[in-house]
Amino acid sequence: MTIHYRHHRYAGNKGDLWKHFILHEVIGLLNQPARILDCHGGAGYYSLAPGQEWKRGLGEISVSHLASSHWLHDEWFSGVWQRFQERIYWGSWVQLAHLQSTRQLTVCDHNPDVVAAIDSSHGTHNNVTPVQTDSFAWLHQHYREFDFIFMDPAYSLKDGLGDDWLKLSSWFQSTSDSPPSLAWYPLYGPNKPNDICDRFPVSGIEIHWPTTRKSAFVPKGCGLFLSTELLSTALSPEGKRRWQDFAKLLGGALVMRSKTNLTKRHHFGDSGTFA
C-alpha cells in the first residue's frame, strides 16, 4: 500500500521534540552505536513555516522558563534551539548523521523522491546510505547488520487497524536476537492507538499533555517503545529525572507504559520514582 505521508507540517511539534529527545538519550546510553538503521527516513530538513504544528511545540516553550533551566547548556537541545531561531528543524536521520560516532547510517524510505534527496546529500553526509524499500520487509532481512534500529512509521490505516501497528508488533515479538530497537508511536488517532499500545509486547516511555477530552483513559501524547534489553539500560534514576524535566519543559507529564502490567501506566513523581 502506498502511503503519501509528509512530515513537514508536524516538524518541531511536541511529539517531534519528545521523539528526538528520547532518541538522543538512548543513543548516549548505548555508548554511541556506530551502525544505525533509520527505517522510515523522510525528508530530513524542514523549514518551520507559519501555520504549522511547531507553534504548539518549540513555539510554546517559555523563553523565561528556558533561561532559568539547564536546557540551553544541553548539547542536543541547544542545537535544536539555535536552529529554531532560524526556523529550521532537523528530522531523525539528519540528527543521527551528525553524531560523531555514526560511521554507518542506513536510511530506508518507500518514496523514490525522498531517497533521491537523501542520496544527493552525500556531500554533507558521506556516512549515509539511502535504501528505497518496504522498510519492515527489509528490516527483517538485514537487522543483524546494525547496532541500533530506530523506527518511525506513518501508522496508516488498513481495515480499521493500522497496518504499521501490526508490523511493528510482529517485529518486537519475532526477533529475539535483534539489536536494541526504539519505535515512536502516537496516542491519538482514528484507530484508537491507546488500546493497541496496551496489547504491545514491549514497554514504552510516554509524554501526556493536557487534553479537553472527557475520558481520562484516552490520553493525548506520544511515546517510544523500547526493546527489552534497551529498557533495562534506560531506566536509571538520573535518566528518569531528565525525562521528567524535559516533559515539564514541554508542558506534559512523563508516563511509563509497562509490558508487565499492560493495562496500567505508571506516572512518575517529582522524585523521579514510580508513583
Secondary structure as GFF3:
##gff-version 3
##sequence-region A 1 275
A	DSSP	three_ten_helix	8	10	.	.	.	ID=ss1
A	DSSP	alpha_helix	14	29	.	.	.	ID=ss2
A	DSSP	beta_strand	35	38	.	.	.	ID=ss3
A	DSSP	beta_strand	45	47	.	.	.	ID=ss4
A	DSSP	three_ten_helix	53	56	.	.	.	ID=ss5
A	DSSP	three_ten_helix	58	60	.	.	.	ID=ss6
A	DSSP	alpha_helix	63	67	.	.	.	ID=ss7
A	DSSP	three_ten_helix	71	73	.	.	.	ID=ss8
A	DSSP	alpha_helix	75	85	.	.	.	ID=ss9
A	DSSP	beta_strand	88	90	.	.	.	ID=ss10
A	DSSP	alpha_helix	92	97	.	.	.	ID=ss11
A	DSSP	beta_strand	104	109	.	.	.	ID=ss12
A	DSSP	alpha_helix	112	119	.	.	.	ID=ss13
A	DSSP	three_ten_helix	120	123	.	.	.	ID=ss14
A	DSSP	beta_strand	128	132	.	.	.	ID=ss15
A	DSSP	alpha_helix	135	142	.	.	.	ID=ss16
A	DSSP	three_ten_helix	143	145	.	.	.	ID=ss17
A	DSSP	beta_strand	148	151	.	.	.	ID=ss18
A	DSSP	beta_strand	157	158	.	.	.	ID=ss19
A	DSSP	beta_strand	161	162	.	.	.	ID=ss20
A	DSSP	alpha_helix	163	174	.	.	.	ID=ss21
A	DSSP	beta_strand	181	186	.	.	.	ID=ss22
A	DSSP	alpha_helix	193	197	.	.	.	ID=ss23
A	DSSP	beta_strand	203	209	.	.	.	ID=ss24
A	DSSP	beta_strand	220	226	.	.	.	ID=ss25
A	DSSP	alpha_helix	228	234	.	.	.	ID=ss26
A	DSSP	alpha_helix	237	249	.	.	.	ID=ss27
A	DSSP	beta_strand	253	257	.	.	.	ID=ss28
A	DSSP	three_ten_helix	259	261	.	.	.	ID=ss29
A	DSSP	beta_strand	265	267	.	.	.	ID=ss30
###
